[in-house]
Amino acid sequence: MPIIYEYLGLIFRFYSEDHYPIHVHVQRGEFENIYDLVIVNNMLVELKKRKKRGKEHLSKSDANKAEEFIREYYQKIIDKWTDYFVRNIPIKSVKITKKI
């Protein structure tokens, strides 16, 4: 379960056995949201939030931070997804400490 980003206490990760659509799991402690990235013509047109079974949703504040981050970094998230799941290339976690 590689961590792809750490941002202001939020952990963004893929699960090793993940599937399409391209999505990212965002966690803080025991709370977790899953965000499906809806891409049309290489542009992010929608984020679909869903619940991880057995977990409670992130707080509204954390969900807003997560969504803002994903909208800013969606292309890099897609690149990491492609590297990890399609090309089988190990990916490195990036820690971002400044608010975007």
C-alpha positions in Angstrom: 0.0 0.0 0.0 2.3 2.8 -1.2 1.9 6.2 0.2 2.1 8.7 -2.6 1.8 12.0 -0.7 1.7 13.3 2.8 0.0 16.7 3.1 -0.8 18.6 6.3 -1.4 15.4 8.2 -3.3 13.7 5.4 -2.0 10.5 3.9 -2.7 9.9 0.2 -2.2 6.3 -0.9 -3.0 3.5 -3.4 -3.8 0.0 -2.3 -1.6 -2.7 -3.8 -4.5 -4.6 -5.4 -6.5 -1.5 -6.6 -8.6 -1.3 -9.7 -10.0 1.2 -12.1 -11.3 3.9 -12.1 -8.2 5.8 -11.1 -8.7 6.7 -7.4 -6.8 7.7 -4.3 -7.4 6.8 -0.7 -7.0 9.7 1.8 -6.6 9.0 5.4 -6.1 10.8 8.7 -6.0 8.3 11.6 -9.0 6.1 11.6 -10.9 8.3 9.0 -10.7 7.7 5.3 -12.3 8.9 2.0 -11.8 7.4 -1.5 -11.8 9.8 -4.4 -12.4 8.6 -7.9 -10.9 10.9 -10.5 -13.1 11.5 -13.5 -10.9 12.5 -16.4 -12.1 13.7 -19.8 -9.6 14.9 -22.5 -6.8 14.8 -19.9 -8.7 17.2 -17.6 -10.1 16.4 -14.2 -13.8 17.1 -14.6 -15.1 15.6 -11.4 -14.1 14.0 -8.0 -16.4 11.4 -6.8 -16.1 10.9 -3.0 -17.0 7.5 -1.5 -16.7 5.8 1.8 -14.2 3.1 2.6 -16.0 0.2 4.1 -15.4 0.0 7.8 -14.1 3.5 8.1 -15.7 6.9 9.0 -15.5 9.8 6.6 -12.8 12.5 7.0 -14.0 15.6 8.7 -15.4 18.3 6.4 -12.2 20.4 6.8 -9.9 17.5 6.0 -12.1 16.5 3.0 -11.9 20.0 1.7 -8.1 20.0 2.0 -7.9 16.6 0.3 -10.1 17.7 -2.6 -8.1 20.9 -3.0 -4.9 18.9 -3.1 -6.2 16.4 -5.6 -7.4 19.1 -7.9 -4.0 20.7 -7.8 -2.0 17.4 -8.1 -4.3 15.3 -10.2 -1.9 14.9 -13.1 0.9 13.8 -10.8 -1.5 11.3 -9.1 -2.4 9.9 -12.5 1.3 9.6 -13.4 2.0 7.8 -10.2 -1.0 5.5 -10.8 0.3 4.7 -14.3 3.8 4.1 -13.0 2.7 1.8 -10.2 -0.2 -0.2 -11.8 0.7 -0.2 -15.5 4.5 0.1 -15.7 5.2 -1.7 -12.4 7.6 1.0 -11.4 8.1 1.7 -7.7 6.9 5.1 -6.6 8.2 7.4 -3.9 6.2 9.2 -1.3 6.4 13.0 -1.3 5.9 15.1 1.8 4.4 18.5 1.2 4.4 20.8 4.2 3.3 24.1 2.7 -0.4 24.8 2.2 -1.4 25.0 -1.5 
